[in-house]
Amino acid sequence: MNAKSTKRIAGLLIVFLLTVAALVAVMANTAQAALDKQSETYEATIELTSLDVGLTENGDIREGKDTLLANLIPDGQKISFGKWYSEELAAQNTGAQPEYMRVVIHRYWLDGNGEKATNMDPSLIELKLAKGWVVDESASTAEQIVLYSVDPVAVGASLLFANEMRIGADVLKDAKSVIVSSADAGAKTAGGQAYSYTEYAYDNYKFGISVEVDAVQTHNAADAIKGAWGVDANSLGINVGGAA
């Protein structure tokens, strides 16, 4: 019998920043613990010591529809592309036993209809990662970053996985100059003077981030990690004491 506990945390925020908007949905889910079936006594014990995870932002637990990134940009200011902003995101062990944790960060752009814009570069949505995690390069792409905690996270403890965020300045590179002739401008300006402006490819797009957090138990850690996540803990550098 596998112990299983699931929690969903979601936040929704639309912040219009110059011509780029931010839409952030954050979700934390626990996965099956991938427990090895042993004695009935062992299984009963596992049921009483649940695995559970949470997500914190700047030290505050986020649950339900709590908004993330609400304070990313100071009031009255506009986003500066290429500038790092403080944003501390952490996975928290809210269960009853130590656990290894995995975080999957998804990055994406949305068009004006709220559809994912697959032609836009999600890697321009950047997070500065914190220590204590190993990146699974084979599973990570421009759209997602997969992290594993190097060591078990103690009961009640949080492990920071990102501490800063920015939108890369390269969003301004994909642009073109548009010239409006005097004939076209006549209906728009008093003197009917020709003019030009710069049109940016990312104008009026939204950027999105979703985060998934799950965990496995520390007992028979290497097997639990392999069973739940399909990866070799020792090869990745996860400290499981060399367990096979």
N, C-alpha and C positions, 0 to 999 in steps of 0.2 A: 504494500500500500504506500503510495507516494504522498508525502505531505505537500499540500498546495495552498498557496495564499495569493490572492490577487488584489491589487489596488490600482485604481485609475486616478490620475491627477491631471487635470487639464486646465489650461488658461488661455484666454483669447484677448488679444490686444491689437488695436489698429491705431497706429501713431503716424500721422502724416508729417513727413520730414522732408522739406523742400519738395522735390517731385517724386520721392521714393517713400513708400509706406512700409510699415513693419507689421507683419502679422505673425504672431507667435503662439503656437499651440504646444504645450508641454504635457507629456504623458509619462507616467511611471508605472510599469507593470512588473509583477513578479512572475517568474516562470516556475515550472515544476522543479522540485528539489532534486530530482534524479537520484532518489535514494535507492540503495541496494537493499533488496528484500533479505532480511535475516530472520531472527526469531520473532515470534509474536510479541514478546516482551519489548524487543527493540523497536518494532513498528509502533507499538502503543506509546512508547516514550517519545518518538518523533512527532506523533500527532499532538502531543501536549507542548512541544517546543516548536512553535511555528517560525517559518521564515517570512519576513516581511520587509518591505523597503519603502523609502520615502524620498522626496526631492525637496531640497532647501534652496532658497535664493537669498543671498546675503544674510544667512543665518536664520531666516524665517521659513517655517514649514509651509509648503504650498499644497493645498488640497482642494478638491472640487473644482470650482471655476475661478480660483484666485488668479489674478493677473500677474504675469511676469513682464519684466523689462519696463515696468511703469515708470521707474526712476532712472532709467538708463541715460536719458538726456536731461540735463538740468532744465527746470522751468524757464521758458523764455528764450531758450537756445535752439539752434538748428543743428542737425547732425553735420559733422565734419568728416567727409569721406577719407579713410586712411588713418583716422585717429582712433586709438584704443580707448574704450570706455570700461570702467570698472563694472564687472558683473560676475559675482561669485555664485557658481552653481555647484551643488554637492549632492552626492547620493548618501542617504542615511539608512542605517540599520535600525529599523523599528521593530524587529522581531525579538525572539527570546533566546537566540544563540548566535555566536559569531558566524559570519558568512562571507564567501567570496562574491564580489559584485561585478556585473557587466553593465556598461552604459553604451547605448547606441544613439548617436546624435545624427539626425537627419536635417539636411539643409535644402531649401528649394525656393523658387520664385513663383509668384502667382501673377497672372495677367489681370486685366480689368474685369474679366468675368469670373474671377476666382478659380480659374483652372491653372494647373501646374504648367509653367512655361519651360518645357524641356530644352528649349534652344538657348536659355540663359545660363550663365555659369554659376552654379551653387557654391563653388570654392571661394567666391568673392565674399561670402558670408563667413567671416573668420572668428574662431574662438581660440584664445590662448590657453592651452591645456596646462593643468597643474601636475605636480609630481605625485608619485604613488600609483600611477597607472601605466600599463603597457598598451601601446597601440597595435592592434592586429592589422598589419599592413595588407595582408592578403584579402581581408574582408572589407577594408576601407576603400572608399571611392571618393570622387568629387562630391557626391551627394550625401555620403554617410561616413561617420568616424566611429569605429568600434574600439572600445576601451575595456580592459580587465584590471581589476584591482590586483596589485602585486602581492599584497598580503590580505589576510582576512580582516574584515571590518568588525570591530567589537560591538557588542550590544549597546545601542543608544548613541553610538559614534557616527559622525559624518565624515566623508572623505571628499574633499574638494576636487572636482575634475575640470573646472574651467574658472578662470578668474578675470578675464577681460574679453571684450567683443568689439569687433569693428566691421564696417563695410569697406572693402578694399577700394582704394582710389581708382583702380582700373575701371570702375563703373563709368567714369567720365571719359574714358578713352574711345569708347564705341559711340562716336557722335558724327554728325554731318551738319554742314552749314546750309541753311535754307534761305533762298533769296526770294523776296516778295516784290514783284514788279510794281511800278507806279500805277498801272491799270488795275491790278488786283488790290493795291493798297488804297485806291481812291475811296472805296466804300468804308474803309476802316480808319483812315487818318484824315485829319482836316485838310492837309495840303496834298494828299495823294502822293506822298513821297515814297519811293522805293525803300525797302529796308531789308535787313537780314537777321536771322537768329540761329542759334545752335539747337539742334534736335538730338537728344540723347536716347540711345537705345533702351536704357532702363527707366526712362521717364514713365511715371504712373504705374510702375510695377510694385509689387509687395514682396518682401522677403519673409520667409518662414523658417522656423526651427521647431522640430519635435524631438523629444528626448525619451528614450525607453530605459528603464532601470530594472534589472532582475538579479536574482541571487541563487547560489547553491550552498549546501551545507559544507562544513569543513571535514566531516568524517569521510574517509576514503576520497579525499578531495580530488585527486587526479582523475579517478573514475567518474566522480560526480560531474566534474567540469567537462570531461569528454562526452558523457552521456547527454548532458543538457545542452551544451554549446558546440559539441563536435570539434573541439580543438585540443591539442596536446599542451597541457599546462607547463610542463618542463621546457618544451621547445620555445614557448612564448616568454618564458622568464617569470612565470607565476610561482611564488614560493609555496610549494606544497610538500616540502621535505623530501623530495625525490620519490614520493609514492607513485606506484605504478598504476 
